[in-house]
């Protein structure tokens, strides 16, 4: 499975490299970013270990991490990844998504997910894309639901002994969701 750089109008999704460590650390200084994630990155060294771990997961085929480059701001503003990739079952998760608060409530997340969905469903021919969000992370739940994902249920004590909610988009949903996201992003057809 090939995961290339993905290009949108406002953002580029660049395959994660070790050289992105400093930029990722600089855009991750807000404590709000780490509130619901299972780790808290506080030093450049911790970010470097995080990046190295993500690259290792890519090398074994389990994940594919991207940095999110905002063309409007001309800098890296966060990261996301495909994870738990199942070639056999043609499904994957999208997760470990976080952004600098300066791009919260902008088109960045919508376009990021649009590009990831488009590649997953149209190029890789996925049958299912899944998300998991902490049950107390209402901001992420709202963002996932706005994308058009369907809430499926609660995983009790899934991570860090907290409940998490599972959402999905399946291949039959993609055309309607694609049209919806293109309207949000004002993409020309």
N, C-alpha and C positions, 0 to 999 in steps of 0.2 A: 504494500500500500504506500502510495507516494503522498506526502504532505508537503506541498510547496508553499512558498510565500503567497499570501492571499492579499489582494488589493481591493480596497474600497475607495469611495470618494474622500472620506475624512481620515480613515486609518489604513495602516498596513499591518498585517500579522506576519511577523518575521520569525522564522525558526530560532528558538532560544540558543544562544551561544554564551560561553563563559565571558566573553568580552562585554556582555550586557549587564554584568553584575553591578557595576557602580551606578549606572543609570537606573536600574531597578531599585537599588538601595535608596537613591536620592528621591525617587517618587513614592517610596513606601514609608515615609517618616510618620505619617498620621497613625495614631494608636487605633483609631476607628477601623482602619483596614483590617487589623488582626483580631478584632473583637470576637468574631465567630469562626475563625480558622483554627485548626488544631495546633498551630505553632505561632510563636511571636518572634519576628525577626527584629533584632535591636542593634546589630552590628553588621559591618560590611562582611566580616568573616562568616557570620551566620547566613547572610544572603549568598555568599559564595558556595557554602555547603549546600544550601537549598537549590541553587542553580545546577551544581554538579550532580546532585541527586536526580533532578528532573532530566538532565541530559543522559544519565545512566538508564533511567526508565525508557527514554526514547531509544537508546541503543539496544535494549532487549525487546523492543517492540510493544511494550505495555502502554506507553503514553506517547503523546507528541505535544511538547510545550511550545508556546509562542509568546513573544513579547508583543505588546500592543504599542505601535508607534502612531502618535497623533500628528497628522500632517499639518493641521491648523496651528498647533502649538510647537511643532517641529521638535518633538522629543518623545521618548518612551514614557508611557503613562500607566503601565501595568502589565499584567500577564494573564494568560488563560491556557488551557490545554484540553486536548482530547485525552481521555484516560480510560482505563479498563477496556481497551480495544479488543473486540472479539471478531477475528476474521471469519471464524466458523459460523457464528450467528449473525454476522453483519450488524453488530450494534456497538455502541460506545457511549461513554459519558462525556459531558463537558463540565469541567470543574476547575478548581484552584484558580478561579477568576477573581482578580482584585485590581482595583484602579486607584490612582491618586484621587482624593476627593475633589480636586479641581475639575475633573471630568464627570463627576457624578451628576445625574439628571441632564446629561447631554446625549447626543446621538452616538457616542462612542460605544456603549454596551450594545445598543440595538444593531449597529453596523457590524460589530464584532461577531455577535451571534448569527446574524444574517450570513456573513461570509463562512462561518464554521458550518452552519446548517447546509448552505448551498453546496459546499464541497462534500460534506458527508452524504447528502442525499443524491446529488446529481453526478458526482464524480465517483465516489466510493460505493455508491448505491446501498447505503445503509437502510435497514428496515426500522431501526429504533435509535433514538438519541435520548439519553437520560440525564437528569439533573438531580442532585441531592442538596438540600438546604437545611440548616439548623431550624428546628421548630420555633425558635425565638428570634430568628433573623428575618424580620418582617420586610426589611428593605429588599433582600434577595428574593424572597417569596413573591413580592409584588412585581419585581423585575422579570422573574421567570414567567409568572402568569401573564404579564403584559405581552410577552413574546408569543403566547398562545399555547404554551405547554399545559398538559392536563395533569392535575394532581391525582396521584394514584394511591397514596397511603403514607403511613408513618412507620419508620423503622425505629423501634424503641432502643434507646441507649446504643446507637450505632457508632458514634465517635465521641470520645471524651465523656462517656456515660450520659450523653444528651440525646434526646429524640431528634430525628431528622425526617424531613418530608421528601418523598420521591415524586418527581415529575417526569413526563416523557412527551416526546413528539414521535409519531411513527410516520412511515413513508406515505400513508394515505392522507395524513394531515398536511404534508409539506406544501402542496400547491396553494391551499388557502392561507397558510402561514406566510409563505413567500410573498403572496400578493399583499397581505396585511403589512408585512415589514417593509416592502417596497413603497407602499403608501406612506408609512411613517417616515421613511428616509427620502421620499420624493424621488425615487429612482425612476428614470424614464424606461419605458418598456420597449 
